[in-house]
Amino acid sequence: MALNERETVIVDRGGSSASVIVGIIVVIALLAIGYLVFFNGNGARTGGTVDVDVPAVSVDVVPDGQ
């Protein structure tokens, strides 16, 4: 009876952890974009006004006679 010779070859393809990290970042970015699109970042209000106080500006202009 002949002996069976076997050899185990382990191939390291690499990059698996990098692709997992990139996938997680993409999922987080998609969630953030979805939140901004659907909820507009302000508690699901649609529209509204913003009051802005602008100080009055006065400029003394003297005509030059032309």
TIDONU-974138 format. One record per residue: residue number from 1; residue in three letters; x, y, z of N, C-alpha, C in turn. Coordinates in Angstrom, 1 decimal. Layout:
! residues N
{node NUM ALA {X Y Z} {X Y Z} {X Y Z}}
...
! end
This chain:
! residues 66
{node 1 MET {0.8 -1.1 0.0} {0.0 0.0 0.0} {0.9 1.2 0.0}}
{node 2 ALA {0.5 2.2 -0.8} {1.3 3.4 -1.0} {0.8 4.5 0.0}}
{node 3 LEU {1.7 5.3 0.5} {1.3 6.4 1.4} {0.8 7.6 0.6}}
{node 4 ASN {-0.3 8.1 1.0} {-0.8 9.3 0.4} {-0.1 10.6 0.9}}
{node 5 GLU {0.5 11.3 0.0} {1.2 12.5 0.5} {0.2 13.7 0.2}}
{node 6 ARG {0.1 14.5 1.2} {-0.8 15.7 1.1} {-0.1 16.9 1.6}}
{node 7 GLU {-0.4 18.0 0.9} {0.2 19.2 1.3} {-0.8 20.3 1.4}}
{node 8 THR {-0.7 21.1 2.5} {-1.7 22.1 2.7} {-1.1 23.4 2.3}}
{node 9 VAL {-1.8 24.2 1.4} {-1.3 25.5 0.9} {-2.3 26.5 1.5}}
{node 10 ILE {-1.7 27.5 2.2} {-2.5 28.6 2.7} {-2.2 29.8 1.9}}
{node 11 VAL {-3.2 30.4 1.3} {-3.1 31.5 0.5} {-3.7 32.7 1.2}}
{node 12 ASP {-2.8 33.8 1.4} {-3.3 35.0 2.0} {-3.6 36.0 1.0}}
{node 13 ARG {-4.9 36.2 0.7} {-5.3 37.2 -0.3} {-5.2 38.6 0.2}}
{node 14 GLY {-5.2 38.9 1.4} {-5.1 40.2 2.0} {-6.2 41.1 1.6}}
{node 15 GLY {-6.3 42.3 2.2} {-7.3 43.3 1.9} {-8.6 43.0 2.5}}
{node 16 SER {-8.9 42.0 3.2} {-10.2 41.7 3.7} {-10.6 42.7 4.8}}
{node 17 SER {-9.6 43.0 5.6} {-10.0 44.0 6.7} {-10.1 45.4 6.1}}
{node 18 ALA {-9.4 45.7 5.1} {-9.5 47.0 4.5} {-10.9 47.2 3.8}}
{node 19 SER {-11.3 46.1 3.2} {-12.7 46.2 2.5} {-13.8 46.3 3.6}}
{node 20 VAL {-13.6 45.7 4.7} {-14.6 45.8 5.8} {-14.7 47.2 6.3}}
{node 21 ILE {-13.5 47.9 6.5} {-13.5 49.2 7.0} {-14.1 50.2 6.0}}
{node 22 VAL {-13.8 50.0 4.7} {-14.4 50.9 3.7} {-15.9 50.6 3.6}}
{node 23 GLY {-16.3 49.4 3.8} {-17.8 49.1 3.8} {-18.5 49.8 4.9}}
{node 24 ILE {-17.9 49.8 6.1} {-18.5 50.5 7.2} {-18.6 52.0 7.0}}
{node 25 ILE {-17.5 52.6 6.4} {-17.5 54.0 6.2} {-18.6 54.4 5.1}}
{node 26 VAL {-18.8 53.5 4.1} {-19.8 53.8 3.1} {-21.2 53.7 3.7}}
{node 27 VAL {-21.4 52.7 4.6} {-22.7 52.6 5.2} {-23.0 53.8 6.1}}
{node 28 ILE {-22.1 54.3 6.9} {-22.2 55.4 7.7} {-22.5 56.7 6.9}}
{node 29 ALA {-21.8 56.8 5.8} {-22.0 58.0 4.9} {-23.4 57.9 4.3}}
{node 30 LEU {-23.9 56.8 3.9} {-25.2 56.6 3.3} {-26.3 56.9 4.3}}
{node 31 LEU {-26.1 56.5 5.6} {-27.1 56.8 6.6} {-27.1 58.3 6.9}}
{node 32 ALA {-26.0 59.0 6.9} {-25.9 60.4 7.1} {-26.6 61.2 6.0}}
{node 33 ILE {-26.4 60.8 4.7} {-27.0 61.4 3.6} {-28.5 61.2 3.6}}
{node 34 GLY {-28.9 60.0 4.0} {-30.4 59.7 4.1} {-31.0 60.5 5.2}}
{node 35 TYR {-30.3 60.7 6.3} {-30.9 61.5 7.4} {-31.1 63.0 6.9}}
{node 36 LEU {-30.1 63.5 6.2} {-30.1 64.9 5.7} {-31.2 65.1 4.7}}
{node 37 VAL {-31.4 64.1 3.8} {-32.4 64.2 2.7} {-33.8 64.1 3.3}}
{node 38 PHE {-34.0 63.1 4.1} {-35.4 62.8 4.6} {-35.8 63.7 5.8}}
{node 39 PHE {-34.9 64.1 6.6} {-35.3 64.9 7.8} {-34.8 66.3 7.7}}
{node 40 ASN {-34.0 66.7 6.7} {-33.6 68.0 6.4} {-32.7 68.6 7.6}}
{node 41 GLY {-32.3 67.7 8.5} {-31.4 68.1 9.6} {-32.0 69.0 10.6}}
{node 42 ASN {-33.4 69.2 10.6} {-34.0 70.1 11.6} {-35.3 69.5 12.1}}
{node 43 GLY {-35.3 68.2 12.4} {-36.5 67.6 13.0} {-37.7 67.5 12.1}}
{node 44 ALA {-37.5 67.2 10.9} {-38.6 66.9 9.9} {-39.5 68.1 9.6}}
{node 45 ARG {-39.0 69.3 9.9} {-39.8 70.5 9.4} {-39.6 70.7 8.0}}
{node 46 THR {-40.7 71.1 7.3} {-40.6 71.3 5.9} {-40.8 72.8 5.6}}
{node 47 GLY {-39.8 73.5 5.4} {-39.9 75.0 5.1} {-39.8 75.8 6.4}}
{node 48 GLY {-39.9 77.1 6.3} {-39.8 77.9 7.5} {-39.1 79.2 7.1}}
{node 49 THR {-39.0 80.1 8.1} {-38.3 81.3 7.8} {-37.2 81.5 8.9}}
{node 50 VAL {-36.2 82.3 8.6} {-35.2 82.5 9.6} {-35.1 84.1 9.7}}
{node 51 ASP {-35.2 84.6 10.9} {-35.1 86.0 11.2} {-33.6 86.3 11.4}}
{node 52 VAL {-33.1 87.3 10.6} {-31.7 87.7 10.7} {-31.7 89.2 11.0}}
{node 53 ASP {-31.1 89.6 12.0} {-31.0 91.1 12.3} {-29.8 91.6 11.7}}
{node 54 VAL {-30.0 92.6 10.8} {-28.9 93.2 10.1} {-28.8 94.7 10.6}}
{node 55 PRO {-27.7 95.1 11.1} {-27.6 96.5 11.6} {-27.6 97.5 10.4}}
{node 56 ALA {-28.2 98.6 10.7} {-28.3 99.7 9.7} {-26.9 100.3 9.5}}
{node 57 VAL {-26.7 100.6 8.2} {-25.4 101.2 7.9} {-25.6 102.5 7.2}}
{node 58 SER {-25.0 103.5 7.7} {-25.1 104.9 7.0} {-23.7 105.3 6.6}}
{node 59 VAL {-23.7 105.8 5.3} {-22.4 106.2 4.8} {-22.6 107.7 4.3}}
{node 60 ASP {-21.7 108.5 4.8} {-21.7 109.9 4.4} {-21.0 110.1 3.0}}
{node 61 VAL {-21.8 110.5 2.0} {-21.3 110.6 0.7} {-21.4 112.1 0.3}}
{node 62 VAL {-20.3 112.7 -0.1} {-20.3 114.1 -0.6} {-20.2 114.1 -2.1}}
{node 63 PRO {-21.1 114.7 -2.8} {-21.0 114.7 -4.3} {-19.8 115.6 -4.7}}
{node 64 ASP {-19.1 115.2 -5.7} {-17.9 115.9 -6.1} {-18.2 116.9 -7.2}}
{node 65 GLY {-19.5 117.2 -7.5} {-19.8 118.3 -8.4} {-19.8 118.0 -9.9}}
{node 66 GLN {-19.8 116.7 -10.3} {-19.8 116.4 -11.7} {-21.2 116.3 -12.2}}
! end
